[in-house]
Every structure is written in C-alpha cells, then in structure tokens.
Amino acid sequence: MMAWMIPHFRIERLDEVDSTNSYARALAEAGAPDGTVVVAERQTAGRGRLGREWHSSGDFGLWFSLLLRPEFEPQFAGMLGIAAGVAVVQSMRSLVGARAVLKWPNDVLIDGRKVCGILSEGRTVGQKLEWAVIGVGINVTAPEGGFPSELEDVATSLAQHCAADIGAPAPDKEALLDSVLSQFGARYAMLSSGNVRAVRDEAEELMRSFLNRRVTIRGQSGTMEVRTLDLSEDGALLVELDGGEVAKITAADVSIGTRACARGELDA
Ligand code: BTN
C-alpha cells in the first residue's frame, strides 16, 4: 500500500474577507493545490450550513478553510468534515483539557453548547472529487458585547471554559491553528491511505454522548423522532425508526431537545 504523508499546509492570511470558504472555492477553481489554507481575522459574510449566517465579523474566533484535493472516492467525502471535527475536539482536549465532544456530523460542543461549526463544500466530476473546502469556525473568545441574543443559549467560546475550568486564558489562535492542522493532517493521511475505519471509530468515540439518544431529525421527507445508533462506514448517521427499522441519514438537521442543529452534507 502506498504510504501517505501528512500534507504540507500552505497558509494564506487575510485581514478581512467575505468568507474564507468562498475565497478558498475560488482558489480551488483557479487550480490552487491540496493543502492550501485560508485564514482570516474577520469575515464580512461568514456562512454556516443551510444558508445561515456565521457570526464572525470580529477577530474573536479562528476562521479558516482548508482546500483539499483528495484521491479517495467521493463516497467518503463526508469523512473530511468529520475528520476536521475530530481534529478540533482533540486539539481542545489536548491544549486545555476542554470537555469538548463531537455532535454528528461535525459540530463541536462544550457542555452542550456549540463552540465550533464546520461547513463542507465540494465539487465532484463523474466519479472524482475535484476539490473539497472544509471551513472551520471556532469561537475562541466571545464577541465584544457577548453573543447575539438568538445564540446566547446555544453558543459558547473556548475562553469561557478555560476561565471556568483551568483559570487560564484560551490558547492563542496560532497555537490552536497549528494543533488543528496537525491533528487534521494525521486523519487526512489515514483517509487517503484507505484507513477510513480508524477515523470513523475515533469520531464515534468522541460522539458517544450523542449516540443512543432520542433526537429529532429534519430532512427533505419531513421531521422524525428517532434513536441514534452509530456511524456507518462513510460517516453517515445510523438511526432506529419507531418501527425498529434502521435508516441511514446522510443529510439532515439533528436536534437533541432544543439544542442547535447540524447537517451532514457536502454542498456543491
Ligand atoms: C455551521 O455550523 O453552520 C458551520 C459554520 C462554519 C463557519 C466557518 S468560519 C470559516 C469558514 N468560512 C465560512 O464562511 N464559514 C466557515
């Protein structure tokens, strides 16, 4: 089997941009290589899933996008966002001991509140994934004046937890970026060498608190109450329907009680 190296990331830094995902998509279309990273201090039009706005007009967070040109089958594209989620959770745990967990497919929560969101986009031509852009938004500190009222109950920042749990400030953004890139690089190399199972197993472990739970999923065919089971080989969510039947969810909003949503998909 071919040995896959951890990619060398080439970082492009911007003070301000509309969205690092949009910028990275344009770079992808212009032929920029695998491993290009776009980091911005502020976004004027940060995007979340489902066309939502991502609050990132200030420099309180780490806002970046990874441009990838994976060699593996498009079927496993969803694992890229999951691998990024794993990288963020492991970085928060190892840098500051945060009680970070993963919520399918790739939201990162601390004490039930969202500290990081991930937006995966890509282009598939025939059977080939031409490029993928994985956008990561981490609330390192809270925005000046706090989160807007609609996010108050669902969002948090790493700094809030560092202050409460270790009595220290949050790690600086450079240290966090370094760690997330190196953790992601290791999982990307695993995916590229065909070891999808190892990344999936790790993600499942980090999602344990979210599995075997009653959740509400909202998809194209409506809203359903289901019980979460585990992850499929390609990172989809397996759930048990009320009749006992097992269904595979590849793209849906998932909510536990009244908490925030997640959607698993690679938007073109
Ligand atoms: C979500 O949870 O809805 C996904 C949020 C993703 C936000 C990041 S911030 C960097 C990158 N650029 C964007 O416009 N969005 C992603």
Residues whose N, C-alpha, C, O or C-beta is under 5 A from the ligand:
A	BS01	BTN	S19 T20 N21 A45 G46 R47 G48 R49 W54 W63 F64 G117 I118 L119 G135 V136 G137
